[in-house]
Amino acid sequence: MQQQKPWQQFQPRLGIYKHLPMPVYMKAKDLPQYGEVVLHSHDWEQLIFALSGLLEVTSSKGQHLIPSGQAIWIPANHSHSIATVTGAKLRSVHLEKNPIRQFVQQITVLKVDPLTRLLIAKASDFFTDHDAKSPRSKALAFSQQQLRLLDVLIDQIGGLQTQSLSLPLADDRLLLPILQALQQRPERKTTLVQWGEILGASSKTIARRFEAKLGMSYSRWRERLILHRAIQGLSENRSVTDVALSLGYESLPAFIHMFKKQMGITPGKFISGE
């Protein structure tokens, strides 16, 4: 296991603005190991792209993992923090208007296709020199070619697909002991009937509460938690076998099957960045 280090906290760099300097604005930031951008919100929409490393975005609704090469959508006025254990390079696209209407009101992890990755990397370079020379200036001058590329980027963002890497949380008196216990020991295989005996509630009551408060079943929530821990472990360069055993898997093929079913790739390919 990777030894815990002191967290380094950072303020959001766009805090100098009350409004965006232009309808689309981009920022590049490198976070060190155990680096965190503290809880904040802003009046505009934001796409955070993980160029490298693993990001964890925390909001009042839950925890969201963004592996290298993927992104997360942050709607306007949604408080969130950004943290990384591995260290990460991130690129943020800030927009006055939301091109992704289907999930305008919720933080959502997104699959990013190769073309959009290239567009984000290229477009972020447009803002680097300006930010270094005059970060408060609103006089941003771009060529017509650069503006067209930004338009294409916005169109691409609008077509991105969602990825199930959000772990919903709830401050519910009945569910909280279960959520906390599983987060401490995700390999725990306690059934709903057993939880009912521990908490003095029926398994049906607990099952209904999971659906009502978290939007998913107990088994699905536990599976999502295990996937989170698997991604975190693999991103910290732990072996596939070590991660599988730590999550209670007695069979390595079963762990690989679970991971591929959820992520579309094997743990080995995830580690290699394919």
Order of alpha helices (4+ residues) and beta strands (2+ residues): beta-beta-beta-beta-beta-beta-beta-beta-beta-beta-alpha-alpha-beta-beta-alpha-alpha-alpha-alpha-alpha-alpha-alpha
